[in-house]
Amino acid sequence: MTNATTNVDGGGKKSGAVKSFFNLFRKNRPAPAAQAAPAATANTDDVNVVEAFHEKNWGNILKALKNYNGPAEEKRLACSMMLATGEGIEAMARDKELAAWVLSICKASDLQSSMFFDMMGDKAEDLLVPALLRIVQKSAPPEDSIEDDPTRFDKDLFKVIAEHVSVDTWNGTGKGLGSDPKALGPSIFTELVKKGHFDSVSDLIDVGADTTIAAPAVKGLYSYSGFSPPLQHMLFEELPLVGKLGTEKEEEMSDKDREKAINIRMILNKLEDDKTALGLTNWKDIKDSELIAAFREEPGTIWGFEKMRTPFVAASHEEESGVRPARMMELWDAINPITKEAAYAKFLADPKNEIPILVEAAVKAAKDGIQKVRDSGDKVDPLYFKFRPFVEVEKEYIANLKVDAKKYLESLAEQMPRGSMARESEDVQKFVGKSPKTHQATVSDVAGVDDEKFMTSFLCKAGLWSAKTAGKPVYYVLDGINMDDVVDYKKIKYKAIEDFLDAGGADENAPSFHEVITMKEVCEILKNWKDLKFEDGKHAGEDVVKFVRKGSIMSPKEAKKFVQEWEAKRDAAAKNATGDRLRRPAPGRVPDPENGDRKVLAYAKELAKIDPGLPQKLDDELAKDTEKEKRDKKEKIIDMDARDIVRKAGYLVRVSNTRPEYVVKYLAAKCDILVSYGVVPQDLVDVAATLGKLVYSNKTHRSSAVKAAAAKVESAIKGCAPALQGPLSQSLVRTPVLKFSDDMKRMAGVI
């Protein structure tokens, strides 16, 4: 780099662009006596970029570039000077912020004719990527504008830089979400589409950026659940709009929508020609697909990645049988209130009275939304897009909405309750997040998982079981789902949580993990395939879930093979090298608020609330290992045990208070950690199961046997942690005995 600098600044060989610059530079070079001190220049509002460059005052060059209202010609001149000399390029190499501003404002021709790429070599990309992130956030210049405005998007500059970024950087070096380093392409594609820079989308495809992968979103750019979706997801979402081209509906389109549709059709055609399209690229093919034909005969719900299923959802609503909610999103106004802890607890405690309230809330939201669509004309708020298909059939839609929302909520009320991790934390009062910036921490916040997505994913998965109960098929669109991401989802999740915890456990340092709901749904289906069968009616024994690829429905035989293959891979990926199940990372120890010289478990107060002796019991377990290496490893295990005790005990209390009939099953299947630390005695499971068989079986048993079994359960419960004794006594003894007593009275004709 030194030689290059000598050649340029010492009168050596220069390119035509460099010679032109130096003519301008020499013409404007200030006389020595007129030079101002760098410090004085830096403090003025207006920066003379020629003076700043001559004085090597790179801070003032940066100041001029960052001045949004500064003259465009001054900014262009500053960039030309920086790129035309070795000194300027070396300054950029030392200061990435300066480089990002220069490379995001300069003219494409200046960059191409400069020595930047020769001098920087393999290191050029380190400076180009930050510049790209600035460029893609700019809006396009006004149509027919001839003004030189460096604050506007420059597609020529974008193309030059994109061509000098490696394919590995665009696409990552692994598969999908598990790539490391993470793929840059999805974040850039997302911004280009959002800003309408479709020519540049095409350019980026040409340089090899993968249109099929998602990736963790680049900080500061648009994200959905922390991820940037694949380009194709965003394009397929617009197929209903593209489908208007060449039809009578095109006359209703605004100029902006027509231009957008034409651009998207161009790119979809490109993907079709390249044979890389993830789904059907033609609206007519969507309308004529096997999925829509099946929906016409057997209306159900359409699942999958939101943007990939959207064309099928839109097509279903054009069918006579489709004047109804076709996805969970269209039921969400009945469900959203119970994503909050207090409302969910209230729902579980009294579903009979809460369900009508929730259904009416959904009806009101639908009526209001449909009216908003009517009032808005062509400018509909995206918040109300889901109501657009029902403006002309409001009455029929509302009637079906009532039925479907009620059935879902009734099914949810019967399912195993979840959501205890969304309760307020005893250990952390404030959580620094994104929205609101600071709020009362939940147990889930402390664990590194966003509690809203935690509840949302559970409530969506509940829709699968609701569909089974209602006898309605689930059409699951697999287009755009990378099954390797499903297989590796647990690893991806645990790595994100680990990064969050290692960064100090605050969203401002590293984002907490947002569940990818589609991934959770597919995992739920794979894990429970044998149970997701219709139990009665004309489809008894058939699969609830119908997998769909490019509009075609898998046969039962194909679906079974698909599930077996991917569930086996998913199960293998969930184990470590020694064959043990992977465990989610847990928060490490934190300073004791009462004694700064020592550290305590992150869940110390939560544990003490369950049993005052629990924190010490876990500390004693850790103290058994005195060798540092073994102790450090054991400490992480104890931290995970602490987290799991809090989770499982919370669930156990919730299930006991709301669904006592599930408690024995939950104890037997999910509570080994509670047994291992004496929170629940081992014999409780056995004696409770015996009492359950006596009470809930169809056989008649003597009351003396029931009383004896109940006494054993009460005795075992006394060995439980104090916080669990009351709920377990109610669910495992009082509720079963009361049921038995009522049954005996019925048999005697008393009630």
TITI-765127 format. One record per residue (C-alpha): residue in three letters; x negated, y negated, z negated. Coordinates in steps of 0.1 Angstrom, whole numbers, plus 5000, padded with zeros to 4 digits. Layout:
# TITI-765127
code px py pz
Ala X Y Z
...
END
This chain:
# TITI-765127
code px py pz
Met 5000 5000 5000
Thr 4971 4976 4993
Asn 4958 4980 5029
Ala 4992 4972 5043
Thr 4994 4941 5022
Thr 4960 4930 5034
Asn 4969 4935 5070
Val 5000 4914 5067
Asp 4990 4886 5044
Gly 4954 4884 5056
Gly 4962 4877 5093
Gly 4960 4913 5105
Lys 4983 4929 5130
Lys 5019 4919 5127
Ser 5052 4930 5143
Gly 5073 4906 5164
Ala 5097 4901 5135
Val 5069 4894 5110
Lys 5053 4869 5134
Ser 5086 4851 5138
Phe 5089 4849 5100
Phe 5054 4836 5095
Asn 5060 4808 5120
Leu 5090 4798 5099
Phe 5071 4804 5066
Arg 5040 4783 5077
Lys 5063 4755 5089
Asn 5080 4753 5055
Arg 5050 4761 5033
Pro 5047 4733 5007
Ala 5015 4713 5002
Pro 4995 4725 4972
Ala 5001 4692 4953
Ala 5038 4696 4957
Gln 5040 4730 4941
Ala 5062 4732 4910
Ala 5054 4753 4880
Pro 5072 4787 4881
Ala 5088 4782 4847
Ala 5102 4748 4857
Thr 5115 4762 4891
Ala 5132 4791 4873
Asn 5152 4768 4851
Thr 5167 4748 4879
Asp 5202 4755 4893
Asp 5190 4755 4929
Val 5162 4777 4940
Asn 5139 4768 4969
Val 5133 4804 4981
Val 5103 4794 5002
Glu 5086 4778 4972
Ala 5096 4808 4951
Phe 5081 4833 4975
His 5049 4813 4980
Glu 5044 4812 4942
Lys 5053 4849 4939
Asn 5081 4839 4916
Trp 5101 4870 4922
Gly 5125 4861 4893
Asn 5136 4830 4912
Ile 5141 4851 4944
Leu 5164 4874 4924
Lys 5182 4844 4909
Ala 5189 4830 4944
Leu 5202 4864 4956
Lys 5225 4868 4926
Asn 5240 4833 4930
Tyr 5274 4843 4945
Asn 5281 4807 4957
Gly 5245 4802 4971
Pro 5240 4794 5008
Ala 5240 4825 5030
Glu 5211 4813 5050
Glu 5190 4809 5018
Lys 5198 4845 5009
Arg 5190 4858 5043
Leu 5157 4839 5044
Ala 5148 4853 5010
Cys 5154 4889 5022
Ser 5135 4883 5054
Met 5105 4870 5035
Met 5106 4899 5010
Leu 5107 4925 5038
Ala 5082 4908 5061
Thr 5052 4911 5038
Gly 5035 4938 5019
Glu 5036 4916 4988
Gly 5073 4913 4989
Ile 5078 4951 4994
Glu 5054 4958 4965
Ala 5074 4934 4943
Met 5106 4953 4952
Ala 5089 4986 4944
Arg 5081 4973 4909
Asp 5116 4958 4903
Lys 5145 4980 4913
Glu 5171 4953 4906
Leu 5153 4929 4930
Ala 5151 4957 4956
Ala 5188 4965 4953
Trp 5198 4929 4959
Val 5174 4925 4988
Leu 5184 4957 5005
Ser 5221 4951 5000
Ile 5220 4916 5015
Cys 5194 4917 5042
Lys 5202 4921 5079
Ala 5199 4956 5094
Ser 5175 4943 5120
Asp 5152 4928 5094
Leu 5151 4961 5075
Gln 5145 4982 5107
Ser 5116 4960 5119
Ser 5099 4958 5085
Met 5072 4980 5071
Phe 5095 4990 5042
Phe 5100 5026 5052
Asp 5063 5031 5061
Met 5050 5016 5029
Met 5075 5032 5005
Gly 5075 5067 5021
Asp 5093 5093 5000
Lys 5099 5067 4973
Ala 5121 5046 4995
Glu 5152 5065 4985
Asp 5148 5054 4949
Leu 5154 5018 4960
Leu 5179 5026 4988
Val 5205 5043 4966
Pro 5211 5014 4942
Ala 5214 4992 4972
Leu 5240 5015 4988
Leu 5261 5014 4955
Arg 5262 4976 4959
Ile 5270 4976 4996
Val 5300 5000 4994
Gln 5317 4979 4968
Lys 5319 4949 4993
Ser 5351 4942 5012
Ala 5351 4940 5050
Pro 5347 4905 5066
Pro 5379 4889 5078
Glu 5390 4900 5113
Asp 5373 4880 5141
Ser 5351 4863 5115
Ile 5318 4850 5129
Glu 5305 4836 5096
Asp 5273 4852 5083
Asp 5284 4862 5048
Pro 5261 4885 5029
Thr 5288 4891 5002
Arg 5308 4911 5028
Phe 5303 4947 5039
Asp 5278 4952 5067
Lys 5284 4985 5085
Asp 5251 4982 5105
Leu 5231 4978 5073
Phe 5250 5007 5057
Lys 5242 5029 5087
Val 5205 5021 5086
Ile 5202 5029 5049
Ala 5224 5060 5051
Glu 5202 5075 5078
His 5172 5072 5054
Val 5188 5090 5025
Ser 5182 5127 5024
Val 5209 5153 5029
Asp 5200 5168 4994
Thr 5208 5134 4978
Trp 5242 5132 4997
Asn 5252 5168 4989
Gly 5233 5178 4958
Thr 5211 5209 4957
Gly 5236 5234 4943
Lys 5273 5243 4947
Gly 5300 5218 4941
Leu 5304 5204 4906
Gly 5275 5225 4894
Ser 5250 5207 4917
Asp 5219 5193 4900
Pro 5210 5167 4909
Lys 5246 5156 4915
Ala 5258 5148 4950
Leu 5260 5111 4959
Gly 5282 5116 4989
Pro 5316 5119 4973
Ser 5313 5086 4954
Ile 5302 5068 4985
Phe 5329 5084 5007
Thr 5355 5074 4980
Glu 5345 5037 4980
Leu 5344 5036 5019
Val 5379 5050 5022
Lys 5393 5027 4994
Lys 5378 4997 5012
Gly 5389 5009 5047
His 5353 5012 5061
Phe 5362 5041 5083
Asp 5335 5036 5109
Ser 5310 5040 5081
Val 5328 5072 5070
Ser 5322 5086 5104
Asp 5285 5075 5103
Leu 5281 5092 5069
Ile 5295 5124 5083
Asp 5271 5122 5112
Val 5241 5120 5088
Gly 5252 5153 5072
Ala 5271 5143 5041
Asp 5295 5171 5030
Thr 5331 5162 5032
Thr 5343 5192 5012
Ile 5326 5187 4978
Ala 5334 5168 4947
Ala 5309 5154 4922
Pro 5307 5136 4889
Ala 5315 5099 4898
Val 5286 5074 4899
Lys 5290 5051 4869
Gly 5308 5019 4879
Leu 5325 5034 4909
Tyr 5361 5048 4912
Ser 5366 5082 4895
Tyr 5395 5105 4888
Ser 5390 5124 4855
Gly 5353 5115 4858
Phe 5349 5129 4892
Ser 5348 5116 4928
Pro 5370 5138 4950
Pro 5359 5153 4983
Leu 5364 5130 5013
Gln 5389 5155 5028
His 5412 5153 4998
Met 5416 5115 5004
Leu 5423 5120 5041
Phe 5448 5149 5038
Glu 5467 5128 5013
Glu 5475 5104 5041
Leu 5488 5131 5066
Pro 5524 5120 5061
Leu 5514 5085 5072
Val 5493 5098 5101
Gly 5523 5120 5111
Lys 5543 5088 5119
Leu 5520 5080 5149
Gly 5537 5087 5182
Thr 5572 5090 5166
Glu 5600 5066 5161
Lys 5587 5059 5126
Glu 5556 5043 5140
Glu 5577 5012 5148
Glu 5583 5008 5111
Met 5546 5008 5102
Ser 5527 4977 5094
Asp 5497 4968 5115
Lys 5475 4977 5085
Asp 5491 5011 5080
Arg 5489 5018 5118
Glu 5452 5010 5119
Lys 5446 5031 5088
Ala 5465 5061 5103
Ile 5446 5059 5136
Asn 5413 5058 5118
Ile 5422 5088 5096
Arg 5435 5107 5126
Met 5401 5101 5143
Ile 5382 5115 5114
Leu 5405 5145 5110
Asn 5401 5153 5146
Lys 5364 5151 5141
Leu 5366 5176 5112
Glu 5389 5199 5132
Asp 5364 5199 5161
Asp 5335 5206 5137
Lys 5356 5235 5122
Thr 5350 5220 5087
Ala 5386 5210 5079
Leu 5398 5224 5046
Gly 5435 5223 5055
Leu 5459 5217 5083
Thr 5451 5185 5100
Asn 5484 5180 5119
Trp 5517 5169 5103
Lys 5538 5191 5126
Asp 5518 5221 5115
Ile 5525 5212 5078
Lys 5563 5210 5087
Asp 5562 5243 5105
Ser 5541 5261 5079
Glu 5549 5294 5062
Leu 5549 5275 5028
Ile 5577 5251 5039
Ala 5597 5279 5055
Ala 5595 5299 5022
Phe 5604 5267 5002
Arg 5634 5263 5024
Glu 5647 5297 5013
Glu 5633 5298 4977
Pro 5627 5263 4963
Gly 5600 5262 4937
Thr 5571 5239 4927
Ile 5540 5232 4948
Trp 5507 5231 4930
Gly 5470 5225 4937
Phe 5448 5195 4940
Glu 5471 5165 4941
Lys 5458 5150 4973
Met 5457 5184 4991
Arg 5492 5194 4982
Thr 5507 5160 4989
Pro 5515 5167 5026
Phe 5534 5199 5016
Val 5552 5181 4988
Ala 5562 5154 5012
Ala 5574 5179 5038
Ser 5594 5198 5012
His 5613 5167 5002
Glu 5624 5164 5038
Glu 5642 5197 5035
Glu 5678 5200 5023
Ser 5665 5223 4995
Gly 5638 5198 4985
Val 5659 5171 4968
Arg 5644 5180 4935
Pro 5611 5178 4916
Ala 5586 5198 4935
Arg 5556 5192 4912
Met 5549 5186 4876
Met 5542 5149 4883
Glu 5579 5145 4893
Leu 5589 5159 4859
Trp 5563 5139 4840
Asp 5586 5112 4827
Ala 5602 5139 4806
Ile 5568 5153 4795
Asn 5545 5123 4791
Pro 5559 5112 4757
Ile 5548 5145 4740
Thr 5512 5141 4751
Lys 5509 5120 4719
Glu 5504 5139 4687
Ala 5532 5125 4667
Ala 5558 5129 4695
Tyr 5546 5165 4702
Ala 5550 5174 4665
Lys 5585 5159 4664
Phe 5594 5179 4695
Leu 5581 5212 4680
Ala 5600 5205 4648
Asp 5633 5198 4664
Pro 5635 5207 4701
Lys 5672 5210 4701
Asn 5677 5173 4695
Glu 5645 5161 4712
Ile 5651 5177 4746
Pro 5682 5157 4755
Ile 5663 5125 4745
Leu 5634 5134 4767
Val 5656 5144 4796
Glu 5675 5111 4794
Ala 5642 5092 4794
Ala 5632 5110 4826
Val 5666 5102 4842
Lys 5663 5065 4833
Ala 5627 5063 4846
Ala 5639 5079 4879
Lys 5668 5056 4883
Asp 5647 5026 4876
Gly 5620 5038 4899
Ile 5644 5044 4928
Gln 5658 5009 4923
Lys 5622 4995 4923
Val 5617 5012 4957
Arg 5649 4997 4971
Asp 5639 4963 4959
Ser 5603 4964 4971
Gly 5609 4971 5008
Asp 5575 4979 5024
Lys 5555 4968 4994
Val 5562 4996 4969
Asp 5541 4998 4938
Pro 5521 5030 4939
Leu 5535 5037 4904
Tyr 5569 5044 4921
Phe 5557 5063 4952
Lys 5570 5096 4939
Phe 5606 5082 4941
Arg 5605 5071 4977
Pro 5620 5103 4991
Phe 5651 5101 4969
Val 5664 5066 4977
Glu 5692 5079 4999
Val 5699 5110 4978
Glu 5697 5096 4943
Lys 5727 5114 4928
Glu 5717 5148 4939
Tyr 5681 5143 4929
Ile 5691 5131 4894
Ala 5713 5161 4889
Asn 5684 5185 4898
Leu 5660 5165 4877
Lys 5682 5170 4847
Val 5683 5207 4852
Asp 5646 5212 4859
Ala 5634 5190 4831
Lys 5657 5207 4806
Lys 5645 5242 4816
Tyr 5609 5232 4814
Leu 5612 5217 4779
Glu 5632 5246 4766
Ser 5605 5270 4779
Leu 5578 5248 4764
Ala 5596 5249 4730
Glu 5593 5287 4730
Gln 5556 5288 4739
Met 5526 5290 4716
Pro 5520 5254 4704
Arg 5488 5236 4711
Gly 5473 5201 4706
Ser 5460 5202 4671
Met 5427 5187 4683
Ala 5446 5155 4693
Arg 5453 5146 4657
Glu 5434 5118 4640
Ser 5400 5127 4626
Glu 5392 5126 4590
Asp 5355 5122 4596
Val 5353 5094 4623
Gln 5375 5063 4620
Lys 5367 5045 4652
Phe 5359 5059 4686
Val 5342 5037 4713
Gly 5360 5046 4745
Lys 5372 5031 4777
Ser 5409 5024 4773
Pro 5414 5011 4747
Lys 5378 5002 4741
Thr 5380 5012 4704
His 5407 5033 4689
Gln 5413 5057 4660
Ala 5392 5088 4667
Thr 5409 5122 4672
Val 5393 5155 4664
Ser 5390 5160 4701
Asp 5371 5127 4705
Val 5346 5139 4680
Ala 5342 5172 4699
Gly 5335 5153 4732
Val 5368 5162 4750
Asp 5393 5135 4761
Asp 5424 5143 4741
Glu 5448 5130 4768
Lys 5436 5154 4794
Phe 5435 5181 4767
Met 5472 5178 4762
Thr 5480 5171 4798
Ser 5462 5203 4809
Phe 5481 5224 4783
Leu 5514 5209 4794
Cys 5507 5216 4830
Lys 5497 5252 4823
Ala 5529 5255 4804
Gly 5547 5248 4837
Leu 5534 5282 4851
Trp 5552 5300 4823
Ser 5583 5278 4826
Ala 5585 5287 4863
Lys 5584 5324 4853
Thr 5613 5318 4829
Ala 5633 5298 4854
Gly 5627 5324 4881
Lys 5612 5298 4905
Pro 5581 5305 4926
Val 5549 5285 4922
Tyr 5533 5278 4956
Tyr 5497 5273 4948
Val 5477 5255 4975
Leu 5441 5266 4974
Asp 5430 5242 5001
Gly 5401 5221 4988
Ile 5395 5242 4957
Asn 5359 5254 4955
Met 5362 5288 4937
Asp 5326 5285 4927
Asp 5337 5254 4907
Val 5364 5276 4890
Val 5338 5303 4882
Asp 5314 5278 4868
Tyr 5339 5255 4852
Lys 5331 5265 4816
Lys 5294 5259 4822
Ile 5301 5225 4838
Lys 5324 5215 4809
Tyr 5299 5226 4782
Lys 5271 5207 4799
Ala 5291 5175 4801
Ile 5300 5179 4764
Glu 5264 5185 4755
Asp 5254 5153 4774
Phe 5280 5133 4756
Leu 5269 5146 4722
Asp 5232 5141 4730
Ala 5239 5105 4740
Gly 5254 5098 4705
Gly 5290 5108 4709
Ala 5303 5075 4723
Asp 5320 5070 4757
Glu 5300 5039 4763
Asn 5268 5059 4764
Ala 5281 5090 4783
Pro 5317 5099 4791
Ser 5335 5124 4771
Phe 5347 5154 4791
His 5380 5150 4810
Glu 5396 5183 4819
Val 5400 5190 4856
Ile 5436 5201 4854
Thr 5436 5221 4886
Met 5406 5241 4874
Lys 5424 5248 4841
Glu 5455 5259 4860
Val 5436 5283 4883
Cys 5417 5298 4853
Glu 5451 5303 4835
Ile 5464 5321 4866
Leu 5434 5344 4870
Lys 5433 5353 4833
Asn 5471 5360 4831
Trp 5478 5374 4865
Lys 5493 5406 4852
Asp 5517 5388 4830
Leu 5528 5361 4855
Lys 5555 5383 4870
Phe 5592 5377 4872
Glu 5610 5399 4847
Asp 5645 5399 4860
Gly 5667 5389 4890
Lys 5662 5398 4926
His 5624 5391 4924
Ala 5618 5412 4892
Gly 5582 5425 4892
Glu 5570 5401 4919
Asp 5543 5375 4914
Val 5553 5341 4901
Val 5523 5325 4919
Lys 5521 5325 4957
Phe 5487 5315 4969
Val 5486 5294 5000
Arg 5458 5287 5024
Lys 5463 5263 5053
Gly 5500 5267 5050
Ser 5500 5305 5050
Ile 5510 5325 5020
Met 5488 5354 5009
Ser 5504 5388 5008
Pro 5508 5404 4974
Lys 5479 5428 4983
Glu 5457 5399 4994
Ala 5465 5379 4962
Lys 5457 5408 4939
Lys 5423 5414 4956
Phe 5416 5376 4954
Val 5424 5375 4917
Gln 5404 5406 4908
Glu 5373 5393 4927
Trp 5373 5358 4912
Glu 5383 5368 4877
Ala 5354 5392 4876
Lys 5330 5365 4887
Arg 5345 5340 4862
Asp 5342 5365 4833
Ala 5305 5372 4842
Ala 5297 5334 4844
Ala 5312 5329 4810
Lys 5284 5349 4794
Asn 5248 5340 4786
Ala 5217 5361 4795
Thr 5222 5384 4765
Gly 5258 5391 4775
Asp 5274 5370 4747
Arg 5302 5347 4754
Leu 5292 5310 4760
Arg 5302 5287 4732
Arg 5311 5251 4736
Pro 5285 5227 4722
Ala 5295 5210 4689
Pro 5285 5177 4673
Gly 5253 5179 4653
Arg 5249 5167 4617
Val 5255 5130 4609
Pro 5242 5107 4581
Asp 5261 5111 4549
Pro 5281 5079 4544
Glu 5275 5082 4506
Asn 5238 5091 4508
Gly 5218 5079 4539
Asp 5189 5102 4530
Arg 5208 5133 4539
Lys 5229 5146 4568
Val 5262 5164 4566
Leu 5283 5184 4590
Ala 5302 5162 4616
Tyr 5334 5178 4604
Ala 5326 5177 4567
Lys 5359 5159 4556
Glu 5380 5181 4579
Leu 5365 5212 4564
Ala 5369 5199 4529
Lys 5406 5192 4536
Ile 5410 5229 4545
Asp 5390 5241 4515
Pro 5368 5218 4493
Gly 5341 5246 4491
Leu 5338 5251 4529
Pro 5311 5225 4537
Gln 5289 5240 4510
Lys 5296 5275 4522
Leu 5283 5266 4557
Asp 5253 5248 4542
Asp 5245 5279 4522
Glu 5247 5300 4553
Leu 5222 5277 4570
Ala 5199 5278 4540
Lys 5194 5316 4545
Asp 5169 5308 4573
Thr 5138 5290 4561
Glu 5116 5293 4592
Lys 5121 5260 4612
Glu 5126 5275 4647
Lys 5152 5300 4634
Arg 5168 5273 4612
Asp 5172 5249 4641
Lys 5188 5275 4662
Lys 5211 5286 4633
Glu 5221 5249 4627
Lys 5236 5247 4661
Ile 5255 5279 4655
Ile 5268 5265 4621
Asp 5278 5233 4638
Met 5299 5253 4663
Asp 5313 5274 4635
Ala 5324 5243 4617
Arg 5341 5229 4648
Asp 5359 5262 4654
Ile 5371 5265 4619
Val 5387 5231 4622
Arg 5403 5240 4655
Lys 5416 5274 4645
Ala 5429 5263 4611
Gly 5446 5233 4628
Tyr 5463 5257 4653
Leu 5472 5281 4625
Val 5490 5255 4605
Arg 5508 5242 4636
Val 5520 5277 4646
Ser 5530 5285 4610
Asn 5551 5253 4608
Thr 5568 5256 4642
Arg 5566 5292 4656
Pro 5563 5316 4627
Glu 5570 5346 4649
Tyr 5536 5340 4666
Val 5515 5338 4635
Val 5505 5375 4631
Lys 5496 5377 4668
Tyr 5475 5345 4665
Leu 5457 5357 4634
Ala 5448 5390 4650
Ala 5437 5376 4683
Lys 5421 5342 4676
Cys 5410 5339 4640
Asp 5378 5360 4636
Ile 5359 5328 4626
Leu 5383 5321 4598
Val 5380 5356 4585
Ser 5341 5355 4587
Tyr 5340 5325 4564
Gly 5367 5337 4540
Val 5392 5310 4551
Val 5416 5339 4557
Pro 5411 5374 4542
Gln 5408 5403 4565
Asp 5436 5423 4549
Leu 5461 5395 4555
Val 5464 5404 4592
Asp 5471 5441 4584
Val 5497 5435 4556
Ala 5514 5407 4576
Ala 5517 5430 4606
Thr 5533 5457 4585
Leu 5559 5432 4571
Gly 5566 5420 4607
Lys 5573 5455 4619
Leu 5598 5461 4591
Val 5616 5428 4598
Tyr 5615 5423 4635
Ser 5618 5459 4648
Asn 5652 5472 4658
Lys 5652 5499 4632
Thr 5669 5496 4598
His 5646 5496 4568
Arg 5652 5497 4530
Ser 5651 5464 4513
Ser 5626 5479 4487
Ala 5601 5485 4515
Val 5605 5449 4528
Lys 5600 5435 4492
Ala 5569 5457 4487
Ala 5554 5446 4520
Ala 5562 5409 4512
Ala 5545 5412 4478
Lys 5513 5424 4495
Val 5514 5395 4520
Glu 5519 5370 4492
Ser 5489 5385 4473
Ala 5467 5383 4504
Ile 5477 5347 4511
Lys 5464 5337 4476
Gly 5429 5345 4490
Cys 5433 5320 4519
Ala 5420 5285 4519
Pro 5442 5261 4498
Ala 5454 5241 4529
Leu 5467 5273 4546
Gln 5485 5289 4517
Gly 5518 5269 4519
Pro 5522 5272 4557
Leu 5513 5309 4558
Ser 5536 5317 4529
Gln 5564 5301 4547
Ser 5558 5317 4581
Leu 5546 5352 4569
Val 5569 5357 4539
Arg 5598 5334 4535
Thr 5609 5332 4571
Pro 5607 5370 4577
Val 5624 5379 4544
Leu 5651 5353 4551
Lys 5657 5369 4585
Phe 5658 5403 4570
Ser 5683 5391 4544
Asp 5705 5376 4571
Asp 5703 5407 4592
Met 5714 5428 4562
Lys 5743 5405 4556
Arg 5754 5407 4592
Met 5753 5445 4590
Ala 5774 5443 4559
Gly 5799 5420 4576
Val 5791 5391 4552
Ile 5781 5366 4579
END
